[in-house]
Amino acid sequence: MSGETIEEQKRRSVRPVDFRLPRSFERSHLRGVELLLESASRPSATLIGAALRRNVKIELDTIDQLSWESLLTELTGSGLVITFALHPLASKATIYLPAAVTLRLIDLRLGGDGEGVEIEPRELTDLEQSLASKLFEDMVAQVANAISTQTAVVPDRIHTEPSLEFIQGIPLSEMCVWAKFRFSLGDDQGSELSMVLPYSMLRPVVEMISSRAVVVQENGTDFQAAFERRLQDVPVVARVRLDSTTISSQAFLRLKPGDVVGLGHRKSRPMSVVVDRVELFKAVLGQAGSRVAAIIVGEED
């Protein structure tokens, strides 16, 4: 601004910082975050594997803390970059997967065998990013479910970016939790999948974990065991599904109350029990009191 002295300009540009506020987590607090992410990785692998019709493993390998600036130098090269928010938590998290394994996922998603795919590093197209990111929406949902055992969150604003450098809103100096997962397709050796969660996003979650840990420890109960039991309370949606049928649009428009539509499901064939869009069990109709029930008779092939 005109008329301001140099000293006045300096004072206006200085932002007050409370140095009493910690900017990283203690190792004991990170253990709680680690348990949350481990609980999210198992169902995420099941859902992604079901979409690809391939055995998928996602296992948490290591968890560290680095500044966002340092992470930008660690996670280099082209790849899939997904950002997402967990409303109402601050900031946004990031998933990063190298381009080579991302291209294999896209090939499988489009009906290929995932072999012979170009693995030379290159930038992903917008279409490739969109196809691959759809697979990881389930992982974002599972992370939100796990964190909701501590504080209610909703996944929000899931986007892709050309690279990590394009991500806005995270200060270079902010500490982040860097979770490295081993992502394996079939029998391969696996690739590294990274998830980055900023300190400002995780701080309310860690505070909740810490407060519950104190209560549990005062009651003489092992915190880790109690915490893992808490993660078993995450609700999942289970549905019983019959095979569908096909009718013409003309027949559909003529339907009226009292008409019967034959299903493509044989009477002797068990129904499918679907949990979070994955077919897990076979079942037959039964009764529990005054309600219709499903009796599990086996696992899906």
PyMOL commands that set and color helices and strands:
alter all, ss='L'
color gray80, all
select helices_A, chain A and resi 6-13+27-52+68-74+99-109+126-147+164-166+199-218+223-231+249-253
alter helices_A, ss='H'
color red, helices_A
select strands_A, chain A and resi 56-67+79-87+93-98+154-161+175-185+191-198+238-241+271-275+278-288+291-299
alter strands_A, ss='S'
color yellow, strands_A
deselect
rebuild
show_as cartoon
